[in-house]
Amino acid sequence: MTRIQEYKKNNYLISTNKGKLDLFTIHRFLTNSYWSKGITIDKVKNSISNSLCFGVYDGKKQIGFARVVTDFTLFGYIADVFIVEEYRGKGLSKWLMDSILEYPGIKEMRAVLLATKDAHGLYARFGFKPLEEPQRYMIRRNQHFLSLGSK
């Protein structure tokens, strides 16, 4: 069972309360991202309902998001991390990652995984490294999503 956590800094808030999330802001960003191009709002809604979510807010306006797919004990996968463009460069993505990695349960996990095409420097600051033994890991990709350009 998840606990609602909130972190405040100046006028900004990070909250795990799903009731605060702006589904349309999240969908608008994700459907235009390289990793979820064209994703439907129903798929975004379903992914949110099955994940631990972190919303980032300036007052009541949602300006960022991340979610963790996890068993809350041994493993977590961080996905869909973003800060909207006009708020970048303010340290919010670092604060978001700190908040995720300090969340009760996640902090003690055996492994936390993520995938990125262009933010290796950000995640390296938090101890993320390339897979040490990639030959041990396998992936099954859905051909439908590959045809949509989701890689």
N, C-alpha and C positions, 0 to 999 in steps of 0.2 A: 504494500500500500504506500502510495506517495504522500509526502507531506508538502504542503504549500510553503515555499520559502520566498522571502522577498529581501532584496538588497537595494539600498538607496545610496545615491551619490549625487550631490547637488540637486538638480531638477530631474535627474534620471532615476529610473526604477527598473530592476530586473525582477520578474515574478514568474513562478511556476504555476500560477493560477490560470488554468485554461479558460476560465470565464472572462478574462481580460483580453484574450487574443482577438485580433482583427483578421478573420479568415480571408477577407478580400485583399488586405495588404500582403499577407503571406502568399496567397495564390498569385497575385500580380507579380511579385518578385520571383517566385519559383518558376512560373510558366515562362519567364524570360531568361532564366539562368541557364548556363551551359549544362548543368547536371539534371535539370528537370524540365527542359524545354517542352512546352505544350502539355504539361500535366493538367489533368482536369481538376476542377474544384472539389469534386467528390473524392478523388484520390488524396488530395491534400487534407480534406476533412477526416478521412479514414486514417491517414498516417498520424495526424494529431491525436486522434482518440486512442491510438495504440502506442503512444510514446510519452515520455516525460518531456514536457515542453518548457522552454525559457523564452519569455517575451521581454523585449527591451522597449522602454517607453520614455518619451519626453513629455512629461505631464500625462495626458491621456492618449497621446498619439503614439501608435506603435511604430518603432523605427528599426527594430531588429528582431531576430528570432534564431533559435536553434532547438533541435530536439535530440533526445537520446533514446535509442531502442535498447532495452536492457532487461536483465533478470533481477536487477538491483542487488546482486550478490557477487557474481564472478565476472560478468562481461557486459560491456556497453559499446554501442556504435553511435558516434556523434554524426548527425546529418543536418543538412539544410541550414547551415550557419550563414547568417548575413546581417549586415548593418546597411540600411539604405544609404545611397551615395552621399547625400548632403550631410550626413552625420559621421562620415568616415574621417579618420585622422584625429579623433578626440579620445582615443584609448578605449572606446566602448567594446570593441571586439576582444581586446585583452581582458577587460573586466568581465565580459560574458564568459570567456573560457575559464577564468578563475572561478566564477560562480558555479559553472557546470562541474568542474573538477573538485570543488570543495563540497558539493552537495552530499548529504549523508547517504552512504552506500556506494556512491561512485568513487569517492576518495579511497576506499579500501579495496577496490576491484583488482582482480588479477590482471585484466587487460582491458584497455579502451582503444578502439580502432576508429579511424576516420579515413576519408579519401579526399584528396584535393588535387586540383590541376595547377593552381597558382598561388597558394598561400602557405607553402612549406615553411617559410621564415616565421610566420606567426605561430604555427603549431610547434615548431622546433623549440620555441621559447618555453613550451609547457612539457617538454620531454618526449614529444612524438618523434619517431625515427622511421626510416624505411624498414620494411619487414626484414628481419634478420635471416629468415629462412623462407623466402617466397615460394620455394618448391614444395613446401608443406601446405600451402594455402590453395584453395580451389574456389572457383566462382562459377555459378550457372547463370547465364544471362537470358532473359526472356527475349526471343526474337522480335516480338511485337514492338518492344521498346527500342531495340536497336534500329528498327526501320524508321522510328521517329527521330533518330539522331541522339538519343540518350545514351551516352557512353561513360 
